């Protein structure tokens, strides 16, 4: 049975680093939408078009990761899964495909995450630029895991 490894965490919590680890460990296919966004639209796409472009990337990736799971290949979904609705929808898809889902919670103290975002913003590589005001604004969209969600303390990863 294939497994979908779902990574839950806020900005700069170490999701992509951990996703790369899981990709190798499980011989999985990794899906990191931020990399696609930066590659296709640059590291600082206009705010007004960002939601539309991000949704388009997710729509392109979904049939690919679903096909992998249906073929028995593990996937790593480096999505963040900030919204409960999104987590529930993906878990339902995974279940319909006859695969299992493993949800990992990645935690990082806010001051360290901000430091990482600042360093990433200044690095010479293709990652999305996150302004300090954007970091704060996006925090309001972040919905913590609820007690009834399928995850265990054993799956909590403290990367900082």
Secondary structure as GFF3:
##gff-version 3
##sequence-region A 1 160
A	DSSP	beta_strand	3	8	.	.	.	ID=ss1
A	DSSP	alpha_helix	15	25	.	.	.	ID=ss2
A	DSSP	beta_strand	29	31	.	.	.	ID=ss3
A	DSSP	alpha_helix	33	41	.	.	.	ID=ss4
A	DSSP	alpha_helix	47	70	.	.	.	ID=ss5
A	DSSP	beta_strand	75	80	.	.	.	ID=ss6
A	DSSP	alpha_helix	84	96	.	.	.	ID=ss7
A	DSSP	beta_strand	100	107	.	.	.	ID=ss8
A	DSSP	alpha_helix	110	122	.	.	.	ID=ss9
A	DSSP	alpha_helix	132	139	.	.	.	ID=ss10
A	DSSP	three_ten_helix	153	155	.	.	.	ID=ss11
A	DSSP	beta_strand	156	158	.	.	.	ID=ss12
###
